[in-house]
């Protein structure tokens, strides 16, 4: 009865852990991919005042406003792949790393929202040749801000939550597949070991080399009669000669199997 109740509960826990693992990895992948997409989009524009009657609009891409996002998002994608095969201890390390990546994404996006002119300084310098933060602030003014900086803040927050979820549920995830583990051998009695010699040594340990041989430990050799069972031949030369002859005849019969090889 216990096995009938325990097995379904274990199967349910394994399915739940597997779904949690897949969902978490999917969240990390999606958040990292969307962060990379945000890095490639326009984050706003700046208005360049060249004179009293002339204005020029400069587009500020995410690659200029938050250049670190590309590396952070790619690191998140690689982390998702590592989560699929990581053990419990490595999972905790990867969860902490995911929290750090999400916090870095948040820092980059919030900085772009708080200071659009400062993050677009490189664009202004490339267009006008004017350098220096103070000079650029006098030369341009923010024209518009796109939705991508705000979305990037959301993506960073999701990455932080995903990292915390990994750390909190590290014990509920199922173990990695057999292809990523060492080879394990299983004996007929259900015992498991990574060394196949463990099974052969125990099976051969009970058998002595010569139990099934008629000799004294060497195959094909008969035991010689010991001193107690041997007839007293020292005082009987004729008996010794007869015994030697009979032994020679027996050995000859064993070699020729009862046939005369001279015919």
C-alpha positions as CSV (number, residue, x, y, z in Angstrom):
1,X,0.0,0.0,0.0
2,X,2.8,2.3,0.8
3,X,4.4,2.0,-2.7
4,X,1.0,2.6,-4.4
5,X,0.7,5.9,-2.5
6,X,4.3,7.0,-2.7
7,X,4.9,6.5,-6.4
8,X,2.0,8.8,-7.6
9,X,3.1,11.5,-5.1
10,X,6.7,11.2,-6.4
11,X,5.6,11.4,-10.0
12,X,3.5,14.5,-9.3
13,X,6.4,16.2,-7.6
14,X,8.7,15.3,-10.5
15,X,6.3,16.7,-13.0
16,X,5.8,19.9,-11.0
17,X,9.6,20.3,-10.6
18,X,10.0,19.8,-14.4
19,X,7.4,22.4,-15.2
20,X,9.0,24.8,-12.8
21,X,12.4,24.3,-14.3
22,X,11.2,24.7,-17.9
23,X,9.1,27.8,-17.0
24,X,12.0,29.5,-15.2
25,X,14.5,28.8,-18.1
26,X,11.9,30.1,-20.5
27,X,11.5,33.3,-18.5
28,X,15.3,33.9,-18.5
29,X,15.5,33.3,-22.2
30,X,12.6,35.6,-23.1
31,X,13.7,38.4,-20.8
32,X,17.3,38.2,-22.1
33,X,16.1,38.1,-25.7
34,X,13.8,41.1,-25.3
35,X,16.6,43.0,-23.6
36,X,18.8,42.4,-26.7
37,X,15.9,43.6,-28.9
38,X,15.6,46.8,-26.8
39,X,19.3,47.4,-27.2
40,X,18.9,47.5,-31.0
41,X,15.9,50.0,-31.0
42,X,15.7,53.8,-30.8
43,X,15.5,55.1,-27.3
44,X,14.6,58.7,-28.1
45,X,15.9,61.8,-29.9
46,X,17.7,65.0,-29.1
47,X,17.2,68.4,-30.7
48,X,20.4,70.1,-31.8
49,X,20.2,73.9,-31.8
50,X,22.7,75.1,-34.4
51,X,21.3,78.7,-34.6
52,X,18.4,80.8,-33.7
53,X,16.2,79.5,-36.6
54,X,17.7,76.1,-37.4
55,X,17.1,72.9,-35.4
56,X,18.3,69.3,-36.1
57,X,16.9,66.1,-34.5
58,X,19.4,63.4,-33.6
59,X,18.2,59.8,-33.0
60,X,19.7,58.1,-29.9
61,X,19.7,54.3,-30.4
62,X,19.8,51.9,-27.5
63,X,23.4,50.8,-28.5
64,X,24.5,54.4,-27.6
65,X,22.2,55.0,-24.6
66,X,22.9,51.7,-22.9
67,X,25.8,49.9,-24.7
68,X,26.2,47.3,-22.0
69,X,22.8,45.7,-22.7
70,X,24.1,43.6,-25.5
71,X,26.7,41.9,-23.3
72,X,24.2,41.5,-20.4
73,X,21.5,40.0,-22.6
74,X,23.9,37.5,-24.2
75,X,25.2,36.5,-20.8
76,X,21.6,35.9,-19.8
77,X,21.0,33.6,-22.8
78,X,24.1,31.6,-22.0
79,X,23.0,31.4,-18.4
80,X,19.7,29.8,-19.5
81,X,21.6,27.1,-21.3
82,X,23.7,26.4,-18.3
83,X,20.7,26.1,-16.1
84,X,19.4,23.2,-18.1
85,X,22.3,20.9,-17.1
86,X,23.5,22.5,-13.8
87,X,23.4,20.7,-10.4
88,X,21.9,22.2,-7.2
89,X,25.0,24.0,-6.1
90,X,25.8,25.5,-9.5
91,X,22.1,26.5,-9.8
92,X,22.5,28.7,-6.8
93,X,25.5,30.4,-8.3
94,X,23.7,30.9,-11.6
95,X,20.6,32.3,-9.8
96,X,22.8,34.9,-8.0
97,X,24.4,35.7,-11.4
98,X,21.0,36.2,-13.0
99,X,20.0,38.6,-10.2
100,X,23.2,40.6,-10.9
101,X,22.5,40.7,-14.6
102,X,19.0,41.9,-14.0
103,X,20.2,44.6,-11.6
104,X,22.7,45.8,-14.2
105,X,20.0,46.0,-16.9
106,X,17.8,48.0,-14.5
107,X,20.7,50.4,-13.8
108,X,21.4,51.0,-17.5
109,X,17.7,51.6,-18.3
110,X,17.0,53.9,-15.3
111,X,20.1,55.9,-16.1
112,X,18.9,56.5,-19.7
113,X,15.5,57.6,-18.5
114,X,16.9,59.9,-15.9
115,X,19.5,61.6,-18.1
116,X,18.6,61.3,-21.9
117,X,21.1,64.1,-22.8
118,X,24.0,62.5,-21.0
119,X,23.4,59.0,-22.5
120,X,23.2,60.6,-26.0
121,X,26.4,62.6,-25.7
122,X,28.3,60.2,-28.0
123,X,25.7,60.8,-30.7
124,X,26.0,64.5,-30.4
125,X,29.8,64.3,-30.4
126,X,29.8,62.2,-33.6
127,X,27.5,64.7,-35.4
128,X,29.0,68.0,-34.3
129,X,32.4,67.2,-33.0
130,X,31.6,69.0,-29.7
131,X,32.8,67.1,-26.6
132,X,32.3,67.7,-22.9
133,X,29.1,67.2,-20.9
134,X,28.6,70.8,-20.1
135,X,29.0,72.0,-23.8
136,X,26.6,69.3,-25.0
137,X,23.9,70.2,-22.5
138,X,24.0,73.7,-23.8
139,X,23.9,72.5,-27.4
140,X,21.0,70.1,-27.3
141,X,17.7,69.5,-25.6
142,X,15.6,66.3,-25.3
143,X,13.0,66.0,-28.0
144,X,11.3,62.7,-27.3
145,X,11.7,59.4,-25.5
146,X,10.5,56.0,-26.8
147,X,8.9,53.2,-24.8
148,X,12.0,51.0,-25.0
149,X,13.8,52.4,-21.9
150,X,10.7,51.7,-19.8
151,X,10.3,48.2,-21.2
152,X,13.9,47.5,-20.5
153,X,13.3,48.4,-16.8
154,X,10.6,45.8,-16.9
155,X,12.9,43.2,-18.5
156,X,15.5,43.9,-15.8
157,X,13.0,43.4,-13.0
158,X,11.9,40.1,-14.5
159,X,15.5,38.9,-14.7
160,X,16.0,39.8,-11.0
161,X,12.8,37.9,-10.0
162,X,13.9,34.9,-12.1
163,X,17.2,34.8,-10.4
164,X,15.5,34.9,-7.0
165,X,13.1,32.1,-8.1
166,X,16.0,29.9,-9.1
167,X,17.6,30.3,-5.7
168,X,14.4,29.7,-3.8
169,X,13.3,26.6,-5.7
170,X,16.8,25.0,-6.2
171,X,15.7,21.7,-4.5
172,X,12.5,21.3,-6.4
173,X,14.1,21.0,-9.8
174,X,14.7,17.5,-11.2
175,X,18.2,16.2,-11.6
176,X,20.0,16.6,-15.0
177,X,19.5,13.9,-17.6
178,X,21.7,10.7,-17.7
179,X,23.6,12.0,-20.7
180,X,25.2,14.6,-18.5
181,X,26.0,12.2,-15.6
182,X,28.7,9.5,-15.2
183,X,27.9,6.0,-16.4
184,X,26.3,3.8,-13.7
185,X,26.2,0.0,-13.9
186,X,23.4,-2.0,-12.3
187,X,23.7,-5.6,-11.2
188,X,21.1,-8.3,-11.3
189,X,20.4,-7.8,-7.6
190,X,19.7,-4.1,-8.1
191,X,23.0,-2.7,-6.8
192,X,24.5,0.2,-8.7
193,X,28.1,1.3,-9.1
194,X,30.2,3.4,-11.4
195,X,32.9,0.7,-11.4
196,X,32.0,-2.5,-13.2
197,X,34.7,-4.4,-11.3
198,X,32.6,-4.2,-8.1
199,X,30.2,-6.8,-9.6
200,X,32.8,-9.2,-11.0
201,X,35.0,-9.2,-8.0
202,X,32.2,-10.2,-5.7
203,X,31.0,-13.0,-8.0
204,X,34.4,-14.5,-8.5
205,X,35.5,-14.0,-4.9
206,X,33.5,-17.1,-3.7
207,X,35.1,-19.4,-6.3
208,X,38.6,-20.7,-5.7
209,X,40.8,-21.5,-8.7
210,X,40.6,-25.2,-8.7
211,X,37.3,-26.0,-7.0
212,X,36.1,-27.7,-10.2
213,X,39.4,-29.2,-11.2
214,X,40.6,-32.6,-10.1
215,X,44.1,-31.5,-9.3
216,X,45.7,-29.4,-6.6
217,X,44.8,-26.0,-8.0
218,X,46.1,-26.6,-11.6
219,X,43.7,-27.7,-14.3
220,X,44.1,-31.1,-15.8
221,X,46.3,-32.4,-13.0
222,X,45.3,-35.2,-10.7
223,X,46.1,-35.2,-7.0
224,X,49.1,-37.3,-6.1
225,X,48.6,-39.8,-3.3
226,X,49.8,-38.5,0.0
227,X,52.2,-40.2,2.2
228,X,49.5,-41.7,4.5
229,X,47.6,-43.4,1.7
230,X,50.6,-44.5,-0.3
231,X,51.5,-48.2,0.0
232,X,54.7,-49.2,1.8
233,X,57.0,-49.9,-1.1
234,X,60.4,-49.3,0.5
235,X,60.5,-52.9,1.8
236,X,58.9,-54.4,-1.2
237,X,60.8,-53.8,-4.5
238,X,58.6,-56.1,-6.5
239,X,55.5,-54.2,-5.3
240,X,57.1,-50.9,-6.3
241,X,57.9,-52.2,-9.7
242,X,54.4,-53.5,-10.2
243,X,52.9,-50.2,-9.0
244,X,55.2,-48.3,-11.4
245,X,54.2,-50.5,-14.3
246,X,50.5,-50.2,-13.6
247,X,50.9,-46.4,-13.3
248,X,52.6,-46.3,-16.7
249,X,49.9,-48.4,-18.3
250,X,47.2,-46.1,-16.9
251,X,49.0,-43.0,-18.1
252,X,49.4,-44.6,-21.6
253,X,45.7,-45.5,-21.7
254,X,44.9,-41.9,-20.7
255,X,47.0,-40.5,-23.5
256,X,45.9,-42.9,-26.3
257,X,42.4,-43.3,-25.0
258,X,42.5,-47.1,-25.3
259,X,43.9,-47.3,-28.8
260,X,47.3,-48.4,-30.1
261,X,48.8,-45.6,-32.0
262,X,51.4,-47.9,-33.7
263,X,48.8,-49.7,-35.7
